Amino acid sequence: MAGHIPYFYKNIPVALEKRYSFRQVMTVTAIACVFLIILQFLALLLVPNEAGGIKKYISWYSLFSHLGVFGFMSVFYYITVNRFYTLVSGRKPFTKYIPVTVLALLAYAGYNIATFMVSRKMDKMPQLTVGLMTFSIIVTSTLMTGISMLIAYLTSLRDEAKQRKVLEKQKMELEMQNTQANFNFLKAQINPHFLHNTLNFFYAKALPLSEELSEGILCLSDIMRYALNEGGKDEKALLRDEIEHLGNVIRINQLRFSNNLNVQFQVEGEVGGAMIVPFVLITIVENAFKHGDLRSREHPIIIRIKTEGKHLYFYCRNKKNPGFKEISTGIGLQNILRRLDIVYGKNFLYKVHDEAEFYTTELTIDPL
């Protein structure tokens, strides 16, 4: 975002002028003043002081002095922090900082000079040389102005991070809406009843000819029905349905390779009425069949699903196919990651171990 003014900031110039309200600044300043007063009391109690130190400290002069500090610091930080925030968030050039910085330094220096003069007149302050007083004024003015700039800079970074997160979430939601719209358009072109009736017709015709062919058609019919009913939803489907159709995907691939695939499919725990984003597990397994060495006897495709209450652990590991590799865009896996993030937020963990010969995927969702 460096090098230009974010669209968010261009459209709210009024908010930039008053990032912090005067009430907010007064509250923080009051807390800081109380904290410093407590430290001063502790110092008087713990460090030997002249006679009557605490009594001398508790006086009308001390009260008005602290009120004066509180009032000036509230106004000073309210103006400087908000003004520096405008410059930082607006990506203003260095030259724009000069007048604001100079005015802040002069204002604080003037306050320090006035404080020294009043204290000296009231005999509340030891005599200081001109050099020491000048040094003290320069140091404190620079320190306080620097604190204002630092607060403005850190606030700008935090606001930009929040806005960036909001924009990324909106972008992700828009992509999901586009994906959903495309799916709905495709779904509208297919008459589900016609598709199911046609597949049932093929199943009936194939049954006398080939049991495997008819079984494959039946599995395909079930998967298509699941895809049309659940595949485009960002809502959840029953986990047992996802597992059932995951088994259908495995069965169809077995039929493709004459039941010569080495697959270990294991489900542990009670599925019950648990719900999950549809086609998440199926897409991961399809990716394993697509790129894996399907006939390795020593290294089977391992698929494990374990549930404990609302906790789900999914594991899929396959040996990579050393031969011809089909070009993959990775769009399917990217889409399920987006859907998981939208539905589960921080409640899921997706790990990929891409080794030289093996590819392992682990998915943990807690709670489902």
Secondary structure, 3 states (H helix, E strand, C coil): CCCCCCHHHHCCHHHHHCCCCHHHHHHHHHHHHHHHHHHHHHHHHHCCCCCCHHHHHCCHHHHHHHHHHHHHHHHHHHHHHHHHHHHHHCCCCHHHHHHHHHHHHHHHHHHHHHHHHHHHHCCCCCCCCHHHHHHHHHHHHHHHHHHHHHHHHHHHHHHHHHHHHHHHHHHHHHHHHHHHHHHHHHHHHCCHHHHHHHHHHHHHHHCCCCHHHHHHHHHHHHHHHHHHHHCCCCCCEEHHHHHHHHHHHHHHHHHHCCCCCCEEEEEECCCCCCEECCCHHHHHHHHHHHHECCCCCCCCEEEEEEEECCEEEEEEEEEECCCCCCCCCCHHHHHHHHHHHHHHCCCEEEEEEECCCEEEEEEEECCC
